Structures are given as structure tokens and as C-alpha cells.
């Protein structure tokens, strides 16, 4: 019942926003990277941060969509593409203050896989972001060491779909187990739980070195993510959802609030509040198991 209530209240009735664009401090001298910044919440996040004088990098599959950002082509559904994008970024930057792991897909058809054979949503949202974070972690750590506040931030976008069920590793890559579990698992269980579990484990491993890791539910927002739910469902869902400007609030809060260190390991909910995720997503043993499994998947890239 708690999960159902969370889905209803957090997405449809989150109350008044306690943080706004006007509360964001000047970001001059800060380097920010946003995955999936050409549309939806990522694009809005980039727009706002540019008005605050941040240097904004965006990764996207289509680099022709760039405007005033610095772009790097990256397909999160292809591990080699992720590696190339990270190498490009690291060849040009020695600083990264905030990494927004924002990009994602939602409930794609079951037959859609990543180029490496993983469930498309899990491979994109969880495995892809894990690998990119792993590759840019050295510059995050060095930035934290030299920053006046002693931190660098990793903001992981998830959703309250994680309440639907627990993580099952055997369904993350294509095979019989994944296809048997399509009715529930493919609606977002491991895909969204994985972001929160990874975020908590990142804090455990690197929090004492200045890495501030948060995960969040941005809320019920009208974006292109409803592309795979069907036209009628999309119309119904969008009629109940909020403008994309609201969707950026919680991750902008996580990435810019001056007392960022106090949020380390937290799960945030609309609008810019600390929430409570499923208890199993905070289990250190599960976090260790997921981290180990993800490391094994990218070990030979």
C-alpha cells in the first residue's frame, strides 16, 4: 500500500515547490555534464544551468541538435559508444562538478535490446550510466579534492516505478528469464530500482572522498518518455502530468543546493524533498552485488 500511495502522492499531488530556479546559485567556473540533454527534463536542466553561467556538456545520440552547449555523441545502449564519449570528455576537461545521469527510456517493446544484448531500459538507464560514471570517476574525485566545498555530485534520475518490485539480475540481459517476467519486470522493476541501488552504493564507496551521490523521482512530467506506452495511454497520462519545468526542479536541487553534502545517499521526490524508497534499494549487500555484476558486464569493453 505504501508504494501505491507514494506513486499517487509524489507524482500527482506533490504540493508546492520548495526550491526554484531563483534559488540556484551562480555556477560560474563549474563544469556540468548532462546525459540525454536534447529533450525533456535534461534539456530543461541544461537551459537553466546555462542561465546560471555553468559550462554545460551534453551527451546525446544526435550531436546535430546542439545549441549553446558542448556536445559529445554517446549512445547509452552501446558500451563502446559510452567509452568513446568518456574519452572525448576527459581529453578536453580536467574538472567535473556535477554529473547528471538523466537520460533514459521507458517501457520499450520487449524485443528492443541494447547493441550489447541487454534489456534496452536496464542497459540504457542503469548499465550505461554505471559505465559512464565509472569512466569519469577519476575526474569527479580530483574535482572534489580541489573544490572549495570538497565535493563533486552525481545525480541519478530514477522514478517511483521502483516500487513495482525487486531487482532480478537474470532479467537484465536477454534470455528466457527476462521474457518470462515481462508482465511485471519490464514495467520498470530492476530498471528503476537499479538506479537507486547504484546511487546508494556509489555513496558508500566514494562518499568519504567527496562524491555526493543522490537518486530521485522527478515526478509525473510530460516528456517524450511516453512514446512506448501507446497513444491513448499517453494522452491520459499527459493530461495528469506537469510541465517539464517542474521535472527539472528536483535534480537541479540535488545538483546545485549549497549544502549538497547533506544529501549524500538520499532519494529525492517532487519537488526537491527527501523521500523514502523501497527498503531493499538501501541494502548494502544488494548494492555490493549489483556493483559487482555491473563491473563484470563492462570488464572487457
HELIX and SHEET records of a PDB file:
HELIX    1   1 UNK A    2  UNK A   12  1                                  11    
HELIX    2   2 UNK A   21  UNK A   23  5                                   3    
HELIX    3   3 UNK A   40  UNK A   51  1                                  12    
HELIX    4   4 UNK A   63  UNK A   65  5                                   3    
HELIX    5   5 UNK A   79  UNK A   92  1                                  14    
HELIX    6   6 UNK A  120  UNK A  122  1                                   3    
HELIX    7   7 UNK A  123  UNK A  128  3                                   6    
HELIX    8   8 UNK A  129  UNK A  146  1                                  18    
HELIX    9   9 UNK A  160  UNK A  164  5                                   5    
HELIX   10  10 UNK A  169  UNK A  171  5                                   3    
HELIX   11  11 UNK A  176  UNK A  180  1                                   5    
HELIX   12  12 UNK A  185  UNK A  187  5                                   3    
HELIX   13  13 UNK A  189  UNK A  206  1                                  18    
HELIX   14  14 UNK A  207  UNK A  209  5                                   3    
HELIX   15  15 UNK A  224  UNK A  228  5                                   5    
HELIX   16  16 UNK A  231  UNK A  240  1                                  10    
HELIX   17  17 UNK A  244  UNK A  247  1                                   4    
HELIX   18  18 UNK A  249  UNK A  256  1                                   8    
HELIX   19  19 UNK A  260  UNK A  263  5                                   4    
HELIX   20  20 UNK A  279  UNK A  282  5                                   4    
HELIX   21  21 UNK A  284  UNK A  298  1                                  15    
SHEET    1   A 8 UNK A  70  UNK A  73  0                                        
SHEET    2   A 8 UNK A  55  UNK A  60  1                                        
SHEET    3   A 8 UNK A  31  UNK A  35  1                                        
SHEET    4   A 8 UNK A  98  UNK A 101  1                                        
SHEET    5   A 8 UNK A 152  UNK A 158  1                                        
SHEET    6   A 8 UNK A 211  UNK A 217  1                                        
SHEET    7   A 8 UNK A 267  UNK A 269  1                                        
SHEET    8   A 8 UNK A 273  UNK A 275 -1                                        
END                                                                             
